[in-house]
């Protein structure tokens, strides 16, 4: 159920992003407002009470005393709106209408700076005719990490404001920046604008500098509740995977930074593909497939036109669909071999596509993805493919697992044995979250260690594989 809350938050943020590009009556803005109201009605028709509420605290979304990591990555535009309003969160009730959400999108997209206080925010909503959207009082942190209401109006969140431990603070801002730069570049190129290479490179460098062995990987929290966001989340995850592979291969830090940036930008050309083809849920016909397969060339042309892209970035955009045996697209002479950077991004691109949740498919367990990739021996350069498996193991960092004794844990990094990662426990055998300091780091490769019973698939949150 929790993923439905996250999806609604990301849907709001996506609507704000669309309104930044277009206008109130644009079909995409209208569609996002209608979808939100429909999903809100569906959610509140169950046992979730009479309001959909969430908080905003220190640049992150909070609900029921927990940080919502995925929405906080994808929803920076909504967080910024809350910060400008000076509020501690939002509450949505029925009978909310799409027109109210459209106005909400417009205010979030056009408000350029902070208001003088929460009372001013309430007046703004009243003047704009926004009904059934409440603004919560900003939070302050009290004793024991407990969040308390500041002075002003009563909080409408209706949740226990005790924050669980936050494992992702060091990476949250970086992943938010990655998501923002991909979204901004995709939108700009779709409108015929320029690509911001410098910002993408800076974000890639920060990821390389921050992500080391044993650092929690948050890729599995980047969900895809709508078509627009999954194209963004895919590029962010490919960029992060490229860092993992590049480090395992022992490449120089500056090369890994270029690979990270290449991953963020490799699908830029899709911004020039018509949306009815790009997001078609059914099989493409031959003409549509031809148009779709032009996106690597379009992406390379966009990067070349910028005058700032490196050879690695252009090569990755051009060649990330070229197989190791030279087949794939764009069509190349028989003697051509894809560049090593393109080969790395190709491996990361396919693995991400197989293991991630999409609107049209469920995610695939990593082991099954590896099996598919190794069966097609001619498709992938064996060096980056082996490096990917060695770096991630059978349980990629960040994956949630269930132990035989019922405890839940998160994988921190691959162990010496690919079948037995190093984990950190997060829940007791009854499924209750562990208190701060009660977690345990366990190397499952040790003889007396517990065994994994289930893996919670990346981005899905459901047990799917029994080992």
C-alpha positions in Angstrom: 0.0 0.0 0.0 2.9 2.4 0.8 3.9 2.5 -2.8 0.5 4.0 -3.7 1.2 6.9 -1.5 4.6 7.3 -3.1 3.2 7.2 -6.6 0.6 9.9 -5.8 3.4 12.2 -4.5 5.5 11.6 -7.6 2.4 12.2 -9.8 2.0 15.6 -8.2 5.6 16.5 -8.8 5.4 15.3 -12.4 2.3 17.5 -12.9 4.3 20.5 -11.6 7.1 19.7 -14.0 4.7 19.5 -16.9 3.1 22.9 -16.0 6.6 24.4 -16.0 6.8 23.4 -19.7 3.3 24.1 -20.8 0.1 25.9 -19.7 -3.1 25.1 -17.7 -5.1 23.8 -20.6 -2.4 21.7 -22.1 -3.5 18.0 -22.5 -0.6 16.7 -20.4 -1.3 19.1 -17.5 -5.0 18.3 -17.6 -4.2 14.6 -17.8 -2.0 14.7 -14.7 -4.7 16.6 -12.7 -7.4 14.1 -13.7 -5.1 11.1 -12.9 -4.3 12.4 -9.5 -8.0 13.0 -8.5 -8.9 9.5 -9.8 -6.2 7.8 -7.9 -6.9 9.9 -4.8 -10.6 8.8 -4.9 -9.5 5.2 -5.3 -7.1 5.4 -2.4 -9.6 7.1 0.0 -12.3 4.6 -1.0 -10.4 2.0 1.0 -9.4 2.0 4.6 -7.0 5.0 4.4 -9.2 7.5 6.2 -10.6 10.7 4.7 -7.4 12.5 3.7 -4.1 11.8 1.9 -1.4 13.6 3.8 2.4 13.8 3.9 5.0 16.0 5.5 8.0 17.8 4.2 11.1 18.1 6.4 14.7 19.0 5.6 14.2 18.5 1.8 12.5 15.1 2.2 8.9 13.8 2.3 7.8 12.2 5.6 4.8 10.0 6.3 4.0 8.0 9.4 7.3 8.9 10.9 9.4 7.6 8.0 11.3 9.3 5.2 9.9 8.5 1.8 13.1 8.1 -0.1 11.9 7.5 -3.7 9.4 10.4 -3.8 12.0 12.7 -2.2 14.4 11.9 -5.2 11.8 12.3 -7.9 9.7 15.0 -6.3 12.1 17.9 -5.7 9.7 20.3 -7.5 7.0 19.6 -4.9 9.5 19.9 -2.0 10.6 23.3 -3.3 6.9 24.4 -3.5 6.4 23.4 0.2 9.5 25.3 1.2 8.4 28.4 -0.7 5.0 28.2 1.0 6.6 27.8 4.4 4.5 24.7 5.2 5.3 21.3 6.7 3.3 19.3 4.2 0.0 18.9 2.4 -3.3 17.2 3.0 -5.7 16.3 0.1 -9.4 15.6 0.8 -12.5 14.9 -1.3 -14.4 16.3 -3.1 -11.2 17.6 -4.7 -11.6 18.6 -8.4 -9.0 18.5 -11.2 -9.3 22.3 -11.6 -7.9 22.7 -8.1 -5.0 20.5 -8.9 -4.3 22.4 -12.1 -4.2 25.6 -10.1 -1.9 23.9 -7.5 0.4 22.9 -10.4 0.4 26.5 -11.8 1.3 28.0 -8.4 4.1 25.5 -7.8 5.5 26.1 -11.3 5.4 29.9 -11.2 6.1 30.8 -7.5 9.7 32.1 -7.7 10.6 32.6 -4.1 9.5 32.1 -0.5 6.3 33.7 0.9 6.6 35.7 4.2 4.8 33.0 6.2 2.2 30.3 6.3 -0.6 32.8 6.7 0.4 34.3 3.3 0.3 30.8 1.8 -3.2 30.2 3.1 -4.4 33.5 1.7 -2.8 32.7 -1.7 -4.7 29.4 -1.8 -7.9 31.1 -0.8 -7.5 33.8 -3.4 -6.8 31.3 -6.1 -9.9 29.3 -5.2 -8.0 26.1 -4.2 -10.2 24.0 -2.0 -9.7 20.6 -0.3 -5.9 21.1 -0.1 -4.6 21.8 3.4 -1.2 23.2 4.4 0.4 21.7 7.5 2.3 23.7 10.0 6.1 23.5 9.6 7.9 21.0 11.9 10.7 21.5 14.4 12.8 18.7 15.8 12.3 18.0 19.5 13.9 15.6 22.0 14.7 12.1 20.8 14.4 13.1 17.1 10.6 13.6 17.5 9.1 16.1 15.2 6.8 18.7 16.8 4.5 21.4 15.3 5.9 24.9 15.3 3.8 27.9 16.2 0.8 28.6 14.0 -2.0 26.4 12.6 -2.6 22.9 13.7 -1.0 20.1 11.7 -3.3 18.3 9.3 -1.0 15.4 8.6 -2.5 13.0 11.1 0.6 10.9 11.3 3.0 10.0 14.1 5.8 12.5 13.7 8.7 10.3 15.0 11.4 9.9 12.3 13.0 6.6 11.7 16.7 6.6 11.2 17.7 8.1 7.9 20.3 6.0 6.0 20.2 8.1 2.9 21.1 11.6 3.9 24.5 11.5 2.3 23.2 10.5 -1.1 19.7 12.1 -1.1 20.8 15.5 -2.4 23.0 13.9 -5.0 20.2 11.6 -6.4 17.8 14.6 -6.3 20.3 16.5 -8.4 20.7 13.6 -10.8 16.9 13.3 -11.3 16.5 17.0 -11.8 19.2 17.4 -14.4 17.9 14.4 -16.4 14.4 15.8 -16.2 15.5 19.3 -17.2 17.6 18.1 -20.1 14.9 15.7 -21.4 12.4 18.5 -21.3 14.7 21.0 -23.0 15.7 18.7 -25.8 12.1 17.7 -26.4 11.3 21.4 -26.9 14.3 21.8 -29.3 16.5 23.5 -26.6 20.1 22.9 -25.6 21.5 20.3 -23.2 23.2 21.3 -20.0 26.4 19.3 -20.2 28.2 21.1 -17.4 25.5 20.5 -14.8 25.2 16.8 -15.9 29.0 16.4 -15.6 29.0 18.1 -12.1 26.2 15.7 -10.9 28.1 12.7 -12.3 31.3 13.8 -10.5 29.4 14.2 -7.2 28.0 10.6 -7.6 31.5 9.2 -8.2 32.9 11.0 -5.2 30.1 10.0 -2.8 29.4 6.4 -3.8 31.9 4.0 -2.4 31.9 0.5 -1.0 29.5 0.0 1.8 27.5 3.1 1.1 23.7 2.5 0.8 22.5 2.5 -2.8 19.1 4.1 -3.2 18.5 3.1 -6.9 15.7 0.7 -5.9 13.6 3.5 -4.5 13.3 5.2 -7.9 9.8 4.0 -8.9 8.0 4.6 -12.2 4.4 5.5 -11.5 4.0 7.3 -14.9 5.6 7.2 -18.3 7.4 10.5 -18.0 9.2 9.6 -14.8 10.3 6.1 -15.9 12.4 7.5 -18.7 14.1 9.8 -16.2 14.6 7.2 -13.5 16.1 4.8 -16.0 18.8 7.2 -17.0 19.6 7.9 -13.3 20.0 4.2 -12.6 22.1 3.6 -15.7 24.4 6.4 -14.6 24.7 4.9 -11.1 25.3 1.4 -12.5 28.0 2.8 -14.8 29.9 4.1 -11.8 29.7 0.7 -10.1 31.0 -1.1 -13.3 33.7 1.5 -13.9 35.0 1.3 -10.4 35.1 -2.5 -10.6 37.1 -2.3 -13.8 39.6 -0.1 -12.1 39.1 2.9 -14.5 40.4 6.3 -13.6 38.1 8.6 -11.6 37.8 11.1 -14.4 36.8 8.3 -16.8 34.2 7.0 -14.3 32.8 10.5 -14.0 32.4 10.7 -17.8 30.7 7.3 -17.8 28.3 8.5 -15.1 27.5 11.6 -17.2 27.1 9.4 -20.3 24.6 7.2 -18.4 22.6 10.3 -17.5 22.6 11.5 -21.1 22.5 8.3 -23.1 18.8 8.5 -23.9 18.5 12.2 -24.8 17.5 11.3 -28.3 14.2 10.0 -27.0 13.1 13.5 -26.4 12.8 13.9 -30.2 10.7 10.7 -30.6 6.9 11.4 -30.8 5.2 10.5 -27.5 2.6 8.2 -29.2 5.5 6.0 -30.2 7.8 6.5 -27.2 5.1 5.6 -24.7 3.0 3.2 -26.8 2.0 0.3 -24.5 1.6 -2.2 -27.4 4.1 -3.6 -29.8 5.5 -1.1 -32.3 4.9 -1.6 -36.0 7.8 -1.6 -38.5 7.6 2.1 -39.2 7.3 3.0 -35.5 10.2 0.8 -34.7 12.3 2.5 -37.3 11.5 5.9 -35.7 12.2 4.6 -32.2 15.6 3.2 -33.3 16.7 6.6 -34.5 17.0 7.9 -30.9 20.8 6.9 -30.5 21.7 9.0 -33.6 19.5 11.9 -32.5 21.1 11.8 -29.0 24.6 11.8 -30.4 23.7 14.7 -32.7 22.3 16.7 -29.7 25.5 16.1 -27.7 27.8 17.0 -30.7 25.8 20.2 -31.2 26.4 21.2 -27.6 30.2 21.5 -28.3 30.8 20.4 -24.7 30.2 16.7 -24.7 33.2 14.3 -24.3 34.0 11.5 -26.7 32.7 9.0 -24.1 29.3 10.7 -23.9 28.8 10.9 -27.6 30.0 7.3 -28.1 27.6 6.0 -25.4 24.6 7.9 -26.8 25.4 6.6 -30.3 26.3 3.0 -29.4 24.3 1.9 -26.4 22.1 -0.3 -28.6 25.0 -1.8 -30.6 25.8 -5.4 -29.6 29.2 -6.8 -29.1 28.9 -8.8 -32.3 28.2 -5.5 -34.2 24.4 -6.1 -34.7 21.8 -3.8 -33.2 21.2 -0.2 -34.2 22.2 2.1 -35.7 23.5 -0.3 -38.4 27.3 -0.4 -38.6 29.8 -2.0 -41.0 30.7 -5.6 -40.3 34.2 -4.6 -39.2 32.9 -2.1 -36.6 33.2 -2.8 -32.9 31.4 -0.5 -30.4 33.6 1.6 -28.2 34.3 0.4 -24.6 32.2 3.2 -23.1 29.3 2.3 -25.3 29.7 -1.3 -24.3 29.6 -0.4 -20.6 26.4 1.7 -21.0 24.9 -1.1 -23.1 25.3 -3.6 -20.3 24.0 -1.2 -17.7 21.1 -0.2 -19.9 19.9 -3.7 -20.5 20.3 -4.8 -16.8 18.3 -1.8 -15.6 15.6 -2.4 -18.1 15.2 -6.0 -17.1 15.3 -5.5 -13.3 13.2 -2.3 -12.9 9.5 -1.9 -12.6 7.8 -0.3 -15.6 4.2 0.7 -16.2 3.9 -2.2 -18.6 5.8 -4.9 -16.8 6.9 -6.3 -13.4 10.6 -6.3 -12.4 12.8 -9.3 -12.9 15.0 -10.8 -10.2 18.7 -10.0 -10.8 19.7 -13.6 -11.1 17.2 -14.1 -13.9 18.4 -11.0 -15.7 22.0 -12.3 -15.5 20.9 -15.6 -16.9 19.3 -13.9 -19.9 22.3 -11.7 -20.5 24.8 -14.5 -20.3 22.7 -16.8 -22.6 23.1 -14.2 -25.4 26.9 -14.4 -25.4 27.3 -12.3 -28.6 25.3 -9.4 -27.3 27.6 -8.0 -24.5 31.2 -7.3 -24.1 32.2 -9.9 -21.4 34.4 -7.5 -19.4 31.7 -5.0 -18.3 29.2 -7.8 -17.9 31.5 -9.7 -15.6 32.3 -6.5 -13.7 28.6 -5.8 -13.2 28.0 -9.3 -11.7 31.1 -9.1 -9.5 30.2 -5.7 -8.2 26.5 -6.3 -7.5 26.5 -10.0 -6.7 23.2 -11.8 -7.0 21.7 -9.4 -4.6 22.4 -5.8 -5.7 23.2 -3.2 -3.0 20.0 -1.7 -1.7 17.9 -4.8 -2.4 15.7 -5.8 0.5 15.8 -9.4 1.5 13.9 -11.6 4.0 15.9 -14.1 6.1 14.7 -17.6 7.0 14.0 -16.5 10.6 11.6 -13.7 9.3 13.9 -10.8 9.8 14.2 -8.3 6.9 17.4 -6.7 5.9 19.0 -4.5 3.2 22.0 -5.5 1.2 24.9 -3.1 1.8 27.4 -4.6 -0.6 28.4 -7.9 -2.3 30.4 -10.4 -0.3 33.3 -12.6 -1.3 30.7 -15.2 -2.4 28.2 -13.8 -5.0 25.4 -15.8 -3.4 26.0 -14.4 0.1 26.1 -10.6 0.4 26.7 -8.4 3.5 23.4 -7.2 4.9 22.1 -4.8 7.6 19.0 -5.9 9.4 16.0 -3.5 9.4 13.0 -5.4 10.8 12.5 -8.0 13.5 10.9 -11.5 12.8 7.4 -10.0 13.3 8.1 -7.3 10.6 8.5 -4.4 13.0 11.2 -1.8 12.2 14.2 -2.0 14.5 15.0 0.8 16.8 18.0 3.0 16.1 21.1 1.1 17.1 19.4 -2.3 17.2 20.3 -3.2 13.6 23.0 -5.7 12.9 25.6 -6.0 10.1 25.8 -9.6 8.9 28.2 -11.2 6.4 26.0 -14.1 5.0 29.2 -15.8 3.8 30.1 -16.9 7.3 29.2 -20.5 8.2 26.9 -19.7 11.1 25.0 -16.9 9.3 21.3 -17.0 8.5 20.2 -17.6 4.9 18.1 -15.5 2.5 14.6 -16.8 2.0 13.2 -14.1 -0.3 14.3 -11.0 -2.2 12.2 -7.9 -2.5 12.5 -6.9 -6.1 14.1 -3.5 -7.0 11.4 -0.8 -7.1 8.6 -3.3 -6.3 8.5 -4.0 -2.6 7.1 -7.5 -2.9 8.7 -10.8 -2.1 9.2 -12.6 -5.4 12.0 -15.2 -5.3 12.4 -18.1 -2.9 15.9 -19.4 -2.8 
